[in-house]
Amino acid sequence: MAQETCKNSDKPVKNHSENILDMIELVQTVSPNCPPLIFASYYRQMKDLPKLIASVLGCSLVGILGTPFTIAAIPTWYANLNKPFFAPPNWIFGLVWTLLYLMMGVAFFLIWRQGFAKKKVKAAGQFFLAQLALNFLWSPVFFGLRAPLLGLLVIVAMWVLIVLTIGKFRPLSSLAFYLLLPYLAWVSFATALNAAIVVLN
């Protein structure tokens, strides 16, 4: 019955395929009429899982590393600053950034899984990592050095890189593109808040 369902094609079977993915692709090539291989899809998902975990944890680590600077300054220096009317309560920042780092990690994963050997994928990844570096730098500068003006310069540069990153992500993955839009919106708001603090202080 299996032989009737999966008819062999004229393509020769090559003996060099030793790993599981090569074997799966070979079976699909030799027997295109075979039923979908559920195991193949599952195996590919499991193969990408370490990249997903690394992407999410890597982005989250950026936020975690900047937390000591923020926590130390908020109840003291930041509390005494003149802030604009649209400044949100302090507890919102941690909640929003936690969600954003998760979404950023998933977005980066969707690009990474396509392979950095491709020029467009590599360029998109480089822009993402560049803005992520500035993301990390902002907290030590703004809160650690207590330098709102210098922090404004950092966050404006970060905003520009985020826009460029989104532009690089869009043709590669529409989902990755949409996952970064809330990040851009929040950084736009944070930039306005930072600028207002510079003016008011």
LOVOMAR-190456 format. One record per residue: residue in one letter; x, y, z of N, C-alpha, C, O, CB in turn. Coordinates in steps of 0.1 Angstrom, whole numbers, plus 5000, padded with zeros to 4 digits. Glycine has a CB too. Example, Ala and Ser with C-alpha at 12.3 -4.5 7.8 and 13.67 -1.06 7.14 Angstrom:
BEGIN
KEZA,A,5132,4943,5078,5123,4955,5078,5132,4967,5078,5142,4967,5085,5113,4955,5090
KEZA,S,5128,4978,5071,5137,4989,5071,5129,5000,5079,5134,5011,5080,5141,4994,5057
END
This chain:
BEGIN
KEZA,M,5008,4988,5000,5000,5000,5000,5009,5012,5000,5006,5022,4993,4991,5000,5012
KEZA,A,5019,5013,5008,5028,5024,5009,5035,5026,4996,5038,5038,4992,5039,5022,5020
KEZA,Q,5038,5015,4989,5045,5016,4976,5036,5022,4966,5041,5030,4957,5051,5003,4972
KEZA,E,5023,5020,4967,5013,5025,4957,5012,5040,4960,5010,5048,4950,5000,5018,4958
KEZA,T,5012,5044,4972,5010,5058,4976,5022,5067,4972,5020,5078,4967,5007,5059,4991
KEZA,C,5034,5062,4975,5046,5069,4973,5053,5063,4961,5061,5054,4962,5055,5068,4985
KEZA,K,5050,5069,4949,5056,5064,4937,5070,5070,4935,5072,5082,4937,5047,5067,4925
KEZA,N,5080,5062,4932,5093,5067,4930,5095,5075,4917,5089,5071,4907,5103,5055,4930
KEZA,S,5103,5085,4918,5105,5093,4906,5118,5088,4899,5124,5078,4904,5107,5108,4909
KEZA,D,5122,5094,4888,5134,5089,4881,5147,5095,4887,5158,5091,4882,5133,5093,4866
KEZA,K,5146,5104,4897,5157,5110,4903,5165,5099,4911,5159,5092,4919,5153,5122,4911
KEZA,P,5178,5098,4910,5186,5088,4917,5187,5092,4932,5188,5104,4935,5200,5087,4911
KEZA,V,5187,5082,4940,5189,5084,4954,5204,5086,4957,5212,5077,4954,5183,5073,4963
KEZA,K,5208,5097,4964,5222,5099,4967,5225,5094,4981,5217,5095,4990,5225,5114,4966
KEZA,N,5236,5088,4982,5240,5082,4995,5247,5091,5005,5250,5087,5016,5249,5070,4992
KEZA,H,5250,5104,5001,5257,5113,5009,5249,5119,5020,5255,5125,5029,5263,5124,5001
KEZA,S,5236,5118,5020,5227,5124,5030,5227,5116,5043,5222,5104,5043,5213,5126,5025
KEZA,E,5233,5121,5053,5235,5113,5065,5226,5119,5077,5222,5112,5085,5249,5113,5069
KEZA,N,5225,5132,5077,5217,5138,5088,5202,5137,5085,5198,5135,5074,5221,5152,5092
KEZA,I,5194,5140,5095,5180,5138,5094,5173,5147,5084,5165,5143,5076,5173,5140,5108
KEZA,L,5177,5160,5084,5171,5169,5075,5174,5166,5060,5165,5167,5052,5176,5183,5078
KEZA,D,5186,5161,5058,5190,5157,5044,5182,5145,5040,5177,5144,5028,5205,5154,5043
KEZA,M,5179,5136,5049,5171,5124,5046,5157,5128,5043,5151,5123,5034,5172,5114,5058
KEZA,I,5152,5138,5051,5138,5142,5048,5136,5148,5035,5127,5146,5027,5133,5151,5060
KEZA,E,5146,5157,5032,5145,5164,5019,5147,5154,5007,5141,5156,4997,5156,5175,5018
KEZA,L,5155,5144,5009,5157,5134,4999,5145,5126,4997,5141,5123,4985,5169,5125,5003
KEZA,V,5138,5122,5007,5125,5115,5006,5115,5123,4998,5108,5118,4990,5120,5111,5020
KEZA,Q,5114,5136,5002,5104,5145,4995,5108,5147,4980,5099,5148,4972,5104,5158,5002
KEZA,T,5121,5147,4977,5125,5148,4963,5122,5135,4955,5117,5136,4944,5140,5152,4962
KEZA,V,5126,5124,4961,5124,5111,4954,5110,5107,4953,5105,5102,4943,5132,5100,4961
KEZA,S,5102,5110,4963,5088,5107,4963,5079,5119,4966,5074,5120,4977,5085,5096,4974
KEZA,P,5077,5127,4956,5069,5139,4958,5054,5137,4961,5048,5146,4966,5070,5148,4946
KEZA,N,5050,5125,4959,5035,5122,4961,5033,5116,4975,5021,5112,4978,5031,5112,4951
KEZA,C,5043,5115,4983,5041,5110,4997,5033,5120,5005,5033,5132,5002,5055,5107,5003
KEZA,P,5026,5115,5015,5019,5124,5024,5029,5133,5031,5041,5130,5032,5011,5116,5035
KEZA,P,5024,5145,5037,5032,5154,5044,5039,5147,5055,5033,5139,5063,5024,5166,5049
KEZA,L,5052,5150,5057,5060,5144,5068,5059,5153,5080,5065,5163,5082,5074,5142,5064
KEZA,I,5050,5149,5089,5048,5157,5102,5061,5158,5110,5063,5168,5116,5037,5151,5110
KEZA,F,5068,5147,5110,5080,5147,5117,5090,5158,5112,5098,5164,5120,5087,5134,5117
KEZA,A,5090,5160,5099,5099,5170,5093,5096,5184,5098,5106,5191,5102,5098,5170,5078
KEZA,S,5084,5187,5099,5080,5201,5104,5083,5202,5119,5089,5212,5123,5065,5203,5102
KEZA,Y,5081,5192,5126,5084,5192,5140,5099,5193,5143,5103,5200,5152,5078,5179,5147
KEZA,Y,5106,5186,5135,5121,5186,5137,5127,5200,5134,5135,5204,5141,5128,5175,5128
KEZA,R,5122,5206,5123,5126,5219,5120,5123,5229,5131,5131,5238,5134,5120,5224,5106
KEZA,Q,5111,5228,5137,5108,5237,5148,5117,5235,5160,5121,5245,5166,5093,5235,5152
KEZA,M,5120,5223,5163,5128,5220,5174,5143,5225,5171,5150,5229,5180,5128,5205,5177
KEZA,K,5147,5224,5158,5160,5228,5154,5162,5243,5156,5173,5248,5159,5163,5224,5140
KEZA,D,5151,5251,5154,5152,5265,5156,5149,5270,5170,5151,5282,5173,5141,5272,5147
KEZA,L,5145,5261,5179,5142,5265,5193,5153,5272,5200,5151,5282,5207,5137,5253,5201
KEZA,P,5166,5267,5199,5177,5274,5206,5179,5288,5201,5182,5297,5209,5190,5266,5204
KEZA,K,5176,5290,5188,5178,5304,5183,5167,5313,5189,5169,5325,5192,5177,5304,5168
KEZA,L,5155,5308,5190,5144,5316,5196,5147,5319,5211,5145,5330,5215,5131,5308,5195
KEZA,I,5152,5309,5218,5155,5311,5232,5166,5321,5234,5166,5331,5242,5159,5298,5239
KEZA,A,5177,5320,5226,5188,5329,5226,5184,5343,5223,5189,5353,5229,5199,5324,5217
KEZA,S,5175,5345,5213,5171,5358,5208,5163,5365,5220,5165,5377,5222,5162,5357,5196
KEZA,V,5153,5358,5226,5145,5364,5236,5153,5367,5249,5152,5378,5254,5133,5355,5240
KEZA,L,5162,5357,5253,5170,5359,5264,5180,5370,5262,5183,5378,5271,5177,5346,5268
KEZA,G,5186,5371,5250,5196,5381,5247,5190,5395,5248,5196,5404,5254,5201,5379,5233
KEZA,C,5178,5397,5242,5171,5410,5243,5167,5413,5258,5169,5425,5262,5159,5411,5234
KEZA,S,5162,5404,5265,5158,5406,5279,5170,5409,5287,5169,5417,5297,5151,5393,5284
KEZA,L,5182,5403,5284,5194,5406,5292,5198,5420,5291,5203,5426,5301,5205,5397,5287
KEZA,V,5196,5426,5280,5199,5441,5278,5191,5449,5288,5197,5458,5294,5196,5445,5263
KEZA,G,5179,5446,5290,5170,5453,5299,5175,5450,5314,5175,5459,5322,5156,5449,5298
KEZA,I,5178,5437,5316,5182,5434,5330,5195,5441,5334,5196,5445,5345,5184,5418,5331
KEZA,L,5204,5442,5325,5217,5448,5328,5216,5463,5330,5224,5469,5338,5227,5446,5316
KEZA,G,5206,5469,5324,5204,5483,5327,5195,5486,5339,5194,5498,5343,5197,5490,5315
KEZA,T,5189,5476,5345,5180,5478,5356,5186,5484,5368,5181,5493,5375,5174,5465,5360
KEZA,P,5199,5480,5372,5205,5486,5384,5206,5501,5384,5204,5508,5394,5218,5480,5387
KEZA,F,5210,5506,5372,5211,5521,5370,5197,5528,5372,5197,5538,5378,5217,5524,5356
KEZA,T,5187,5521,5367,5174,5527,5368,5168,5527,5382,5163,5537,5387,5164,5520,5358
KEZA,I,5169,5515,5388,5164,5514,5402,5171,5523,5412,5164,5529,5421,5166,5499,5407
KEZA,A,5184,5525,5410,5191,5534,5419,5187,5549,5418,5188,5556,5428,5206,5532,5417
KEZA,A,5184,5553,5406,5181,5567,5403,5167,5571,5404,5164,5583,5407,5186,5570,5390
KEZA,I,5157,5562,5402,5143,5566,5402,5138,5572,5415,5132,5583,5415,5135,5554,5398
KEZA,P,5141,5566,5426,5135,5571,5439,5143,5583,5444,5138,5590,5453,5135,5561,5450
KEZA,T,5154,5586,5438,5162,5598,5443,5163,5609,5433,5155,5618,5433,5177,5593,5447
KEZA,W,5172,5607,5423,5175,5618,5413,5163,5620,5404,5158,5631,5402,5187,5615,5405
KEZA,Y,5158,5609,5398,5147,5611,5389,5134,5616,5395,5127,5624,5389,5144,5597,5382
KEZA,A,5132,5612,5408,5120,5617,5415,5120,5632,5417,5109,5638,5418,5119,5610,5428
KEZA,N,5131,5638,5417,5132,5652,5420,5133,5661,5407,5134,5673,5408,5144,5655,5428
KEZA,L,5133,5654,5396,5133,5661,5383,5120,5668,5380,5109,5662,5384,5137,5652,5371
KEZA,N,5120,5679,5372,5107,5684,5367,5104,5676,5355,5112,5675,5346,5109,5699,5364
KEZA,K,5092,5671,5355,5087,5662,5344,5075,5668,5337,5067,5675,5344,5085,5648,5349
KEZA,P,5073,5665,5325,5061,5670,5317,5048,5663,5322,5049,5653,5329,5063,5668,5302
KEZA,F,5037,5668,5318,5024,5663,5323,5021,5649,5318,5014,5642,5324,5013,5672,5318
KEZA,F,5028,5645,5307,5025,5632,5301,5035,5621,5306,5034,5610,5301,5026,5633,5286
KEZA,A,5043,5624,5316,5052,5614,5322,5043,5603,5329,5035,5607,5337,5062,5621,5332
KEZA,P,5045,5591,5325,5037,5580,5331,5042,5576,5345,5053,5580,5349,5037,5568,5322
KEZA,P,5034,5569,5353,5039,5564,5366,5051,5555,5364,5052,5548,5354,5028,5557,5374
KEZA,N,5060,5554,5374,5072,5547,5372,5070,5532,5369,5078,5526,5362,5080,5548,5384
KEZA,W,5059,5526,5375,5057,5511,5374,5055,5507,5359,5057,5495,5356,5046,5507,5383
KEZA,I,5050,5516,5351,5047,5513,5337,5059,5509,5329,5058,5501,5320,5039,5524,5331
KEZA,F,5070,5516,5332,5082,5514,5324,5087,5499,5324,5090,5493,5314,5093,5523,5330
KEZA,G,5087,5493,5336,5092,5479,5337,5083,5470,5330,5087,5460,5323,5092,5475,5352
KEZA,L,5069,5472,5331,5060,5463,5324,5061,5464,5309,5061,5454,5302,5046,5467,5329
KEZA,V,5061,5477,5304,5062,5479,5290,5075,5473,5284,5075,5467,5273,5061,5494,5286
KEZA,W,5086,5476,5290,5099,5471,5285,5100,5456,5285,5106,5450,5276,5111,5477,5293
KEZA,T,5094,5450,5295,5094,5435,5295,5087,5429,5283,5092,5420,5277,5087,5430,5308
KEZA,L,5076,5435,5280,5068,5430,5268,5076,5433,5255,5076,5425,5246,5054,5437,5268
KEZA,L,5082,5445,5255,5089,5449,5243,5101,5441,5240,5104,5437,5228,5093,5464,5244
KEZA,Y,5109,5438,5250,5121,5429,5248,5117,5415,5243,5124,5409,5236,5128,5428,5262
KEZA,L,5105,5410,5248,5100,5397,5243,5097,5398,5228,5101,5389,5221,5088,5393,5251
KEZA,M,5090,5409,5224,5086,5410,5210,5098,5413,5202,5099,5408,5190,5076,5422,5209
KEZA,M,5108,5420,5207,5120,5423,5199,5128,5410,5197,5133,5407,5186,5129,5433,5207
KEZA,G,5128,5401,5207,5135,5388,5206,5129,5379,5196,5136,5373,5188,5136,5381,5220
KEZA,V,5116,5379,5196,5109,5371,5186,5111,5376,5172,5113,5369,5162,5094,5370,5189
KEZA,A,5111,5389,5170,5114,5396,5157,5128,5392,5152,5129,5389,5140,5112,5411,5158
KEZA,F,5137,5393,5161,5151,5390,5157,5152,5376,5153,5160,5372,5144,5161,5394,5168
KEZA,F,5146,5367,5160,5146,5353,5157,5141,5350,5143,5146,5342,5136,5138,5345,5168
KEZA,L,5130,5357,5140,5124,5354,5127,5133,5358,5115,5132,5353,5104,5111,5362,5125
KEZA,I,5142,5367,5118,5152,5371,5108,5164,5362,5109,5169,5357,5098,5157,5386,5110
KEZA,W,5169,5359,5121,5180,5350,5123,5178,5336,5116,5188,5331,5110,5183,5349,5138
KEZA,R,5166,5331,5118,5164,5317,5113,5165,5316,5098,5166,5305,5092,5150,5313,5117
KEZA,Q,5165,5328,5091,5166,5327,5076,5181,5326,5072,5184,5324,5060,5161,5340,5071
KEZA,G,5190,5328,5081,5204,5325,5078,5212,5338,5075,5209,5345,5066,5205,5316,5067
KEZA,F,5222,5341,5083,5230,5353,5081,5240,5352,5069,5247,5361,5066,5238,5356,5094
KEZA,A,5240,5340,5063,5248,5339,5051,5242,5348,5039,5249,5352,5030,5248,5324,5046
KEZA,K,5229,5351,5040,5222,5360,5031,5225,5374,5034,5224,5378,5046,5207,5357,5030
KEZA,K,5229,5382,5024,5233,5396,5027,5223,5404,5033,5226,5412,5043,5238,5402,5014
KEZA,K,5210,5403,5029,5200,5411,5034,5196,5408,5048,5194,5416,5057,5187,5410,5026
KEZA,V,5197,5395,5051,5195,5390,5065,5206,5395,5074,5203,5399,5085,5194,5375,5065
KEZA,K,5218,5394,5070,5230,5398,5077,5229,5413,5080,5232,5417,5092,5243,5395,5070
KEZA,A,5225,5421,5070,5224,5435,5072,5213,5439,5082,5215,5448,5091,5222,5442,5059
KEZA,A,5202,5432,5081,5191,5434,5090,5195,5431,5105,5192,5438,5114,5179,5426,5086
KEZA,G,5202,5420,5106,5207,5416,5120,5217,5426,5125,5217,5429,5137,5213,5402,5119
KEZA,Q,5226,5431,5117,5235,5441,5122,5229,5454,5126,5233,5460,5136,5245,5444,5110
KEZA,F,5219,5459,5119,5212,5471,5123,5204,5468,5136,5204,5477,5145,5202,5475,5112
KEZA,F,5198,5457,5137,5191,5453,5150,5201,5454,5162,5198,5459,5172,5184,5440,5149
KEZA,L,5212,5447,5160,5222,5447,5171,5228,5460,5175,5231,5463,5186,5233,5437,5168
KEZA,A,5229,5469,5164,5234,5482,5167,5224,5491,5175,5228,5497,5184,5237,5489,5153
KEZA,Q,5211,5490,5172,5202,5497,5180,5200,5491,5194,5197,5498,5203,5188,5497,5173
KEZA,L,5202,5478,5195,5201,5471,5208,5213,5476,5217,5211,5477,5229,5202,5456,5206
KEZA,A,5224,5478,5211,5236,5483,5219,5233,5497,5224,5236,5500,5236,5249,5484,5210
KEZA,L,5227,5506,5216,5223,5519,5221,5212,5518,5231,5211,5526,5241,5218,5528,5209
KEZA,N,5203,5508,5230,5192,5506,5239,5199,5503,5253,5194,5509,5263,5183,5494,5235
KEZA,F,5209,5495,5253,5216,5492,5266,5223,5504,5271,5223,5506,5283,5226,5480,5264
KEZA,L,5229,5512,5262,5237,5524,5267,5228,5535,5273,5234,5542,5281,5244,5529,5255
KEZA,W,5216,5536,5269,5208,5547,5274,5206,5547,5289,5208,5558,5295,5194,5546,5267
KEZA,S,5203,5536,5295,5201,5536,5310,5213,5541,5318,5212,5549,5326,5197,5523,5314
KEZA,P,5225,5535,5315,5237,5540,5322,5240,5555,5319,5245,5562,5328,5249,5532,5318
KEZA,V,5237,5560,5308,5239,5574,5305,5229,5583,5312,5232,5592,5319,5239,5576,5289
KEZA,F,5216,5580,5309,5205,5588,5315,5205,5587,5330,5205,5597,5337,5192,5585,5309
KEZA,F,5204,5575,5335,5202,5573,5349,5215,5572,5357,5217,5578,5368,5194,5561,5352
KEZA,G,5225,5565,5351,5238,5563,5358,5246,5575,5359,5250,5579,5369,5245,5552,5351
KEZA,L,5247,5582,5347,5255,5595,5347,5246,5607,5351,5251,5618,5353,5261,5597,5333
KEZA,R,5233,5604,5351,5224,5615,5354,5225,5626,5344,5227,5638,5348,5225,5620,5369
KEZA,A,5226,5623,5331,5228,5632,5320,5217,5632,5310,5218,5625,5300,5242,5629,5314
KEZA,P,5206,5639,5312,5195,5638,5303,5198,5643,5289,5193,5637,5279,5184,5647,5308
KEZA,L,5207,5653,5287,5211,5658,5274,5218,5647,5266,5215,5645,5255,5219,5671,5275
KEZA,L,5228,5641,5273,5236,5630,5266,5226,5618,5263,5228,5612,5253,5247,5626,5275
KEZA,G,5217,5616,5273,5207,5605,5271,5199,5608,5259,5195,5599,5251,5199,5603,5283
KEZA,L,5195,5621,5256,5187,5624,5245,5194,5621,5232,5188,5617,5222,5183,5639,5246
KEZA,L,5207,5624,5232,5215,5621,5220,5215,5606,5217,5215,5602,5205,5229,5627,5221
KEZA,V,5217,5598,5227,5217,5584,5226,5203,5579,5220,5203,5571,5211,5220,5577,5239
KEZA,I,5193,5584,5226,5180,5578,5223,5175,5583,5209,5168,5576,5202,5169,5582,5233
KEZA,V,5180,5595,5205,5176,5599,5191,5184,5590,5181,5178,5586,5171,5180,5614,5189
KEZA,A,5196,5587,5184,5204,5578,5175,5198,5564,5175,5197,5558,5164,5219,5577,5179
KEZA,M,5193,5560,5186,5186,5547,5187,5173,5547,5179,5170,5537,5172,5183,5543,5202
KEZA,W,5166,5558,5180,5153,5559,5172,5156,5558,5157,5149,5551,5150,5146,5572,5175
KEZA,V,5166,5564,5152,5170,5564,5138,5173,5550,5134,5169,5545,5124,5182,5573,5135
KEZA,L,5181,5543,5143,5185,5529,5139,5173,5520,5140,5173,5510,5132,5196,5524,5149
KEZA,I,5164,5522,5149,5152,5514,5149,5144,5515,5136,5139,5505,5131,5143,5518,5161
KEZA,V,5142,5527,5131,5135,5530,5119,5142,5523,5107,5136,5516,5099,5134,5545,5116
KEZA,L,5156,5523,5107,5163,5517,5097,5162,5501,5098,5161,5494,5088,5178,5521,5097
KEZA,T,5162,5497,5110,5160,5482,5113,5147,5477,5108,5146,5467,5101,5162,5479,5128
KEZA,I,5137,5484,5111,5123,5481,5106,5122,5480,5091,5116,5472,5085,5113,5491,5112
KEZA,G,5129,5490,5085,5130,5490,5070,5137,5478,5065,5133,5473,5054,5136,5502,5065
KEZA,K,5147,5473,5072,5154,5461,5068,5146,5448,5070,5147,5439,5063,5168,5460,5075
KEZA,F,5138,5448,5081,5130,5437,5085,5118,5434,5076,5114,5423,5073,5126,5438,5099
KEZA,R,5113,5445,5071,5100,5444,5064,5100,5435,5052,5091,5427,5051,5096,5458,5059
KEZA,P,5110,5436,5043,5109,5426,5031,5113,5412,5035,5110,5403,5027,5119,5431,5021
KEZA,L,5118,5410,5047,5122,5396,5051,5112,5389,5059,5110,5377,5058,5135,5397,5059
KEZA,S,5104,5396,5067,5094,5390,5075,5084,5401,5079,5087,5410,5087,5100,5383,5088
KEZA,S,5071,5400,5075,5061,5409,5078,5058,5408,5093,5055,5419,5099,5048,5407,5070
KEZA,L,5058,5396,5099,5056,5395,5113,5067,5402,5121,5063,5409,5131,5055,5380,5117
KEZA,A,5079,5400,5118,5090,5407,5125,5089,5422,5123,5091,5429,5133,5104,5403,5119
KEZA,F,5084,5427,5112,5082,5441,5110,5071,5446,5120,5073,5456,5126,5077,5444,5095
KEZA,Y,5060,5439,5120,5049,5444,5129,5053,5443,5144,5048,5451,5152,5037,5436,5127
KEZA,L,5061,5433,5148,5065,5431,5161,5074,5443,5166,5074,5446,5178,5073,5418,5163
KEZA,L,5081,5450,5157,5089,5461,5161,5082,5474,5161,5087,5484,5167,5101,5462,5152
KEZA,L,5070,5475,5156,5063,5488,5156,5059,5493,5170,5061,5505,5172,5050,5486,5148
KEZA,P,5054,5484,5179,5052,5490,5193,5065,5495,5199,5065,5504,5207,5046,5479,5201
KEZA,Y,5076,5488,5196,5089,5493,5201,5092,5507,5196,5097,5515,5204,5100,5483,5197
KEZA,L,5090,5509,5183,5093,5522,5177,5083,5533,5184,5088,5544,5187,5091,5522,5162
KEZA,A,5071,5529,5186,5061,5538,5192,5066,5542,5206,5065,5554,5210,5047,5532,5192
KEZA,W,5070,5532,5214,5074,5535,5228,5087,5543,5228,5088,5552,5236,5076,5522,5235
KEZA,V,5096,5540,5220,5109,5548,5220,5106,5562,5215,5113,5572,5219,5119,5541,5210
KEZA,S,5096,5564,5206,5092,5578,5202,5087,5585,5214,5090,5597,5216,5082,5577,5190
KEZA,F,5079,5579,5222,5073,5585,5234,5085,5588,5244,5085,5599,5250,5063,5576,5240
KEZA,A,5094,5578,5246,5105,5580,5255,5114,5591,5251,5119,5598,5259,5113,5567,5256
KEZA,T,5116,5593,5237,5124,5604,5232,5117,5617,5235,5124,5627,5239,5126,5602,5217
KEZA,A,5104,5618,5234,5097,5631,5237,5098,5633,5252,5100,5645,5256,5083,5630,5233
KEZA,L,5097,5623,5260,5098,5625,5275,5112,5629,5279,5114,5638,5287,5095,5612,5282
KEZA,N,5122,5623,5273,5136,5627,5275,5139,5641,5271,5145,5649,5279,5146,5618,5268
KEZA,A,5134,5645,5260,5135,5659,5255,5129,5669,5264,5134,5680,5267,5130,5661,5241
KEZA,A,5117,5665,5269,5110,5674,5278,5117,5676,5291,5117,5687,5297,5095,5669,5281
KEZA,I,5123,5666,5296,5131,5666,5309,5143,5675,5307,5147,5683,5316,5135,5652,5313
KEZA,V,5149,5674,5295,5161,5683,5292,5156,5698,5293,5163,5706,5298,5167,5680,5278
KEZA,V,5145,5701,5287,5140,5715,5286,5136,5720,5300,5138,5731,5303,5128,5716,5276
KEZA,L,5129,5711,5308,5124,5715,5321,5134,5716,5332,5132,5721,5342,5113,5706,5325
KEZA,N,5146,5710,5329,5156,5710,5340,5169,5716,5335,5179,5717,5343,5159,5695,5344
END
